Amino acid sequence: MAVKKKLSFEEALGLLEGSAESLKRDGVTLEESLKNFEAGMDYYNQCMEILSEAKQRIEVYTKGGEE
């Protein structure tokens, strides 16, 4: 299950939390667990990408102020 649309950090984090909660529920089949895990990894990767981009932007601004 791939993330299709570009989400905000807050949206992706909320969906990641939802995927994690789904994995904790009783009575979830292995197949459902795998789908939730895959979706969670997609949301995790999207969060990490957004954070990495933000870090790069911050570094640009802070290096610009040092000159």
C-alpha positions as CSV (number, residue, x, y, z in Angstrom):
1,M,0.0,0.0,0.0
2,A,1.8,3.1,-1.2
3,V,1.0,6.6,-0.1
4,K,-0.4,8.3,-3.2
5,K,-0.9,11.9,-2.3
6,K,1.6,14.3,-0.7
7,L,0.6,14.7,3.0
8,S,1.6,17.3,5.5
9,F,3.8,16.2,8.3
10,E,0.9,16.3,10.7
11,E,-1.3,14.2,8.5
12,A,1.4,11.6,7.8
13,L,2.2,11.4,11.6
14,G,-1.5,11.0,12.5
15,L,-1.8,8.2,10.0
16,L,1.4,6.6,11.2
17,E,0.0,6.7,14.7
18,G,-3.3,5.1,13.5
19,S,-1.3,2.3,11.8
20,A,0.6,1.6,15.0
21,E,-2.6,1.5,17.0
22,S,-4.2,-0.9,14.5
23,L,-1.2,-3.3,15.0
24,K,-1.9,-3.3,18.8
25,R,-5.6,-4.4,18.5
26,D,-6.6,-7.9,19.3
27,G,-8.1,-10.1,16.7
28,V,-6.3,-8.6,13.7
29,T,-5.3,-11.1,11.1
30,L,-1.8,-11.5,9.8
31,E,-2.8,-10.1,6.4
32,E,-4.3,-7.0,8.1
33,S,-1.3,-6.6,10.2
34,L,1.0,-6.7,7.2
35,K,-1.1,-4.1,5.4
36,N,-1.0,-1.8,8.4
37,F,2.7,-2.3,8.8
38,E,3.3,-1.5,5.2
39,A,1.1,1.6,5.3
40,G,2.9,2.7,8.5
41,M,6.3,2.4,6.9
42,D,5.1,4.5,4.0
43,Y,3.9,7.2,6.4
44,Y,7.1,6.9,8.4
45,N,9.2,7.4,5.3
46,Q,7.1,10.4,4.3
47,C,7.6,11.9,7.8
48,M,11.3,11.4,7.6
49,E,11.5,13.0,4.1
50,I,9.6,16.0,5.3
51,L,11.9,16.3,8.4
52,S,15.0,16.0,6.3
53,E,13.8,18.7,3.9
54,A,13.1,21.0,6.9
55,K,16.5,20.3,8.4
56,Q,18.2,21.2,5.1
57,R,16.2,24.4,4.9
58,I,17.2,25.3,8.5
59,E,20.8,24.6,7.8
60,V,20.7,26.9,4.7
61,Y,19.3,29.7,6.9
62,T,21.7,29.2,9.8
63,K,24.7,29.0,7.5
64,G,23.6,32.2,5.7
65,G,23.5,34.0,9.0
66,E,27.0,33.0,9.9
67,E,28.6,34.7,6.9
